[in-house]
Amino acid sequence: MAGKPAKDQQHGKADKPRIIYIKAKGHHGGGHHGGAWKVAYADFVTAMMALFIVLWVLGASDKKFKSGLAHYFREPGVFSGSRGIIPNGGQDKLGAGVIQAPSLEVLESYLKKELSELKELVNAQDQVPVTVTSEGLLVEIIDKDKQAFFEVSSADVKPIMRKVLEILVRQIKETPHKLVIGGHTDARPYHDQAYYSNWELSAARALNTRRTLEELGFASQRIEQVIGYADRKLRNPKDPMSSENRRISILVLPMAKEESKESP
């Protein structure tokens, strides 16, 4: 006995499963929820930082600092592969592109700034003048009546002088500059069993300055000369007995004259 045909079969159609399609809309460009605004915001922040730095430099009261900074950025070849702050230009480890060593004018401004902040120093500008000369950057450590850097008739370096030398080493340690160190006395005749004349006293003070620099981390091979001048190069010739004639002179040789044997 034949069964009753299905409704679809009556119309000549067989049952077929229905297929449902789901379409997902893609996000092209992210609309207002994308990351493009982050790039624009980063550019804005960078521009604002640059603006604030420029305003800060323009508002700085230290003229030497501003002139030194300007000179530093005007120097050609700052990012060249030439000798830089790291010995041998850092070519062994870092490759090309090491920043070039600061000029003597920049070093002058840095040294003056640090010395002026040394509280133990009575008068930095008067006792440790720093000057760019035709021979190089001259740093003089001068005895005064109120403050001396060596004990009387002694070559022992006082703690205050060691702090001055620490600042010098910190600024030039990683540069290729070489030094010439000179010891000077006044014209007062001096004799005793240890240092029987001003020649020995001035030379011993210069040698102890060299030794202290090396103890603080300055490379010995970068000290070009150590000389005792006695009273032959008076700072104040009009008053040969003046305390300012008793001093240590440290000449930072310029890069173009590294091999120079000239003394301060």
Number of C-alpha atoms within 10 A of each C-alpha: 3 4 5 8 9 12 11 10 11 10 9 8 10 10 9 6 5 6 5 5 6 5 5 6 6 7 9 7 10 10 9 8 9 11 11 12 11 10 9 10 11 11 12 11 11 10 11 12 12 11 11 11 11 11 11 11 14 11 10 11 10 11 11 17 19 17 13 20 17 13 14 18 11 10 11 9 12 17 12 14 16 18 20 23 19 17 13 13 23 18 16 9 8 10 10 16 17 19 18 21 22 21 17 22 20 19 20 22 20 17 21 19 15 14 21 15 10 15 10 15 18 13 16 20 12 15 20 24 17 22 17 16 13 9 15 24 22 23 22 21 24 23 21 18 8 7 14 20 22 19 10 8 13 13 20 14 16 12 12 17 19 16 16 20 18 18 18 22 18 14 16 19 21 15 21 19 22 23 26 23 25 26 30 28 31 25 20 12 11 15 13 8 6 10 17 12 15 24 19 19 24 26 23 20 26 27 20 16 25 23 13 17 20 16 12 18 12 20 14 14 9 15 17 20 18 21 20 22 19 22 22 15 16 21 19 13 14 8 13 18 17 19 18 23 24 26 27 24 23 26 27 26 26 21 17 9 13 16 11 14 11 13 18 23
